[in-house]
Amino acid sequence: MNAPDHDRDTLSSPRFREFRSRREGMIHAMSGGLWLHRHNWKGRPMAHLVSTDRELLLAYGREVGLPPERLQYKPLKDPRTGERREAWHWDLGGPVLPPPTKKW
C-alpha cells in the first residue's frame, strides 16, 4: 500500500509520494513521478527526492528555495527492465526535509 501524495498548505510545488517498497518508489520515479526516499546519514534524518523528470524536480526546488546547481544527476537502473536511465535527485535535510507523512 502506498502513502498518500504529500500536500503542504504553504506550497504549490509538485507532489511527491513515499512508498513502503523501494522497488515501487523506483518505478514511480522511473515513470516521471517524484519519489521521496527517507533515510539517515551520519545519524541525521534526510531524504532523496528522485525522478527521471528533471523539470519536475527543478519546479519543486524553486518552490522550496533550492538552488538548481544542487540538483544531482545519477543514472539509475529501472527495476522493470534492468536498463540504466537518466535520473536526478535532491538531497533534502534540515529545513527543506518535509515533515514525516502518516505511515502506511
N, C-alpha and C positions, 0 to 999 in steps of 0.2 A: 504494500500500500504506500502511496506517495504522500508527502507532506503537502499542504496547500501552497499555492503561489504566495510569495512574500508580498505584503502590501503595507506600505508605510503611509501614514496620513500626510506627512510633510513632503513626500517625493512623488514626482510623476514619472520617475525612472522606469525603465523596463523591469518587469518582474522576473525574479529568479525562482527556481524550485530547488528543494532539497529532497534527497532520496535516501531511503534506508540502504538500498543496494547500490554499491559503487558502479556496477555494470549498467543499471538503469539510468543513473545520473550521467554516465559517459554517453550512453545512447541519446539521451536528451540533448546533451551538449553537441554531439555529432550531427544532430538534426537541426542545429541552429538555435536551440534554446539556451538559456542561462542556467547553469548548474552551480549551486553553491555547495562546496565540499569543505566541511569544517574539520579541523584537526588542531593539534597542539604542536608548537615549535618552541623548543627550549623552555617548556613549561608554560608558555603563553598561548591563550586561545587565538586562533586565526582561521582564515578560510581562503580558499581559492575560488574565484568566480570564473568559470570556464565556458568557452563556446567556440564554435567554428565561425560564428558571425562576429567578425571584428567590429563592424559598425555598431552593432547592438551593445557590445562591451564598451565601446567609446561613449555611446549615449549614456550608459549607466555611470561611467566615470565622470562625465560632465555634470550629472545631477548630484553626485556626492563630492565633487571637488577634487578628483584625482587627475593629476597631470598626464596627458596622453603618452608621454615618454616612459611612464611607469608600466604601461601595458606590455606584458611579456609574451613573446612568440615561442611556442613549443609544440611541434607536431606531435600528435597523439594517435595511438592505434585505435581504430574503430573496432569495437568488440564484435560487431556483426560480420565484418569482412576480414579482419586481421590486417588491413591496409593502413598505413600511416596517412594522416590527413593534417592539413594546416589547422592549427588551433591557437588560441590566445588565452591568457588568464590575467586577472588582477590578483595580487596578494592583498588581502584585506585583514587589517588588525587595528587594534586601538580604537580611535573614534570612528573609523569607517567600517568596522566589523558590525554587521547587522545584529540586532538582538536575537537571541535564540528563538526559534519558532516552536510551536507545540510539537512535541514528539509524536510519532506515529502511533 
